[in-house]
């Protein structure tokens, strides 16, 4: 290797390793039954909340407002995720060049980071908005229900399969994880 190529090789190798690690973490969170059940842009389990509405004492108007907010967030989230994927693609393209332009690569890295931050802020904003629509008692009840669900999920991870064939007991997978709502 000549000197300029060697000088770029180490930083690009480190950057590529970082990007691969980041992508693996993101994919791990998107798996089946994970937060948002794979729905783009929302790490909020609306189905779980709908099933628990009676037990929580959620009235129809509140549930309707929550659904509206979640659907609105999903639309925005789809757009943000698409922009993020395009930015990652452009970064890969910049890195694949025979002689990558360090400035261009760093600009792409910054774009990816900015979009990841915006997406996470969007997801947290949704969670906080929904929390604000619940009473303190409802939040407490929901937290207790999620703890119970997590406990069932832990049993399932040791090999128990629920009646649907998924790990985590009869209600399916454990809904806990990064960005899980309302705790």
SVG drawing of the C-alpha trace seen along z (x, -y; Angstrom):
<svg xmlns="http://www.w3.org/2000/svg" viewBox="-66 -18 70 42">
<polyline fill="none" stroke="black" stroke-width="0.4" points="0.0,0.0 1.3,-3.4 1.4,-6.1 -1.9,-8.0 -3.9,-4.8 -2.5,-3.5 -3.3,-6.9 -7.0,-6.5 -7.3,-2.8 -7.2,-2.9 -9.8,-5.7 -12.1,-4.2 -11.8,-0.8 -12.8,-2.2 -15.7,-4.2 -17.0,-1.1 -16.7,1.0 -18.7,-1.7 -21.4,-1.8 -21.7,1.9 -22.1,2.0 -24.7,-0.8 -26.7,1.0 -26.6,4.2 -28.0,2.4 -30.8,0.8 -31.7,4.1 -31.9,5.8 -34.5,3.3 -36.6,3.7 -37.1,7.5 -40.5,9.2 -42.4,8.3 -40.0,5.5 -41.0,1.9 -43.7,0.8 -43.8,4.3 -41.8,3.1 -44.1,0.2 -41.9,-2.6 -41.5,-5.7 -43.4,-4.6 -41.9,-2.7 -45.4,-2.6 -47.5,0.5 -51.0,-0.8 -52.5,2.8 -51.4,3.4 -52.9,0.1 -56.2,0.9 -56.4,4.3 -55.8,2.7 -58.2,-0.2 -61.0,1.3 -58.7,2.3 -57.1,-1.2 -60.5,-3.0 -59.6,-4.8 -62.6,-6.5 -63.3,-6.4 -62.3,-10.0 -58.9,-9.6 -58.2,-6.4 -59.2,-8.1 -56.9,-11.0 -54.0,-8.6 -54.7,-6.7 -54.7,-9.9 -51.4,-11.0 -49.8,-7.6 -51.0,-7.5 -49.7,-11.0 -46.4,-10.0 -46.1,-6.9 -46.5,-9.1 -43.7,-11.4 -41.6,-8.5 -41.9,-6.7 -40.5,-9.9 -37.7,-10.2 -36.7,-6.5 -36.7,-6.8 -34.5,-9.9 -32.2,-8.0 -31.9,-5.0 -31.1,-7.2 -28.4,-9.0 -26.9,-5.7 -26.9,-4.6 -25.1,-7.8 -22.6,-7.2 -21.9,-3.7 -21.5,-5.0 -19.0,-7.7 -17.0,-5.0 -17.0,-2.7 -15.1,-5.2 -11.6,-4.2 -10.3,-7.3 -13.0,-8.5 -13.1,-12.2 -12.8,-12.5 -14.8,-15.8 -17.7,-14.2 -17.6,-11.1 -17.7,-13.1 -20.6,-15.2 -22.5,-12.0 -21.7,-10.7 -23.1,-13.9 -26.2,-13.6 -26.8,-10.1 -26.2,-11.1 -28.6,-14.1 -31.4,-11.9 -30.9,-9.2 -31.2,-11.9 -34.3,-13.4 -35.9,-10.0 -35.2,-9.2 -36.5,-12.6 -39.6,-12.0 -40.2,-8.6 -39.6,-10.0 -41.9,-12.9 -44.7,-10.5 -44.2,-8.6 -44.3,-11.8 -47.4,-13.1 -49.3,-9.8 -48.2,-9.9 -49.7,-13.4 -53.0,-12.0 -53.2,-9.5 -54.0,-10.2 -51.3,-9.4 -53.4,-6.4 -53.6,-5.1 -49.8,-5.5 -49.3,-3.6 -51.6,-0.8 -50.0,-0.5 -46.6,-0.3 -47.8,2.5 -49.3,4.3 -46.0,4.0 -44.0,5.4 -46.3,8.4 -45.9,8.8 -42.1,8.6 -42.2,11.3 -44.2,13.6 -41.7,12.8 -38.7,13.8 -40.3,17.2 -40.9,17.5 -37.2,16.7 -36.3,19.9 -38.1,22.0 -41.8,21.6 -44.0,21.0 -47.3,19.3 -50.4,20.6 -49.5,18.5 -46.2,20.2 -44.3,17.0 -42.0,16.6 -43.3,14.6 -46.5,16.3 -50.1,16.3 -50.1,12.7 -47.1,13.0 -43.6,11.4 -42.5,9.2 -43.1,5.5 -40.3,4.1 -37.2,2.6 -35.7,-0.7 -38.4,-3.2 -41.2,-1.1 -44.0,-3.4 -45.1,-5.0 -42.8,-3.6"/>
</svg>
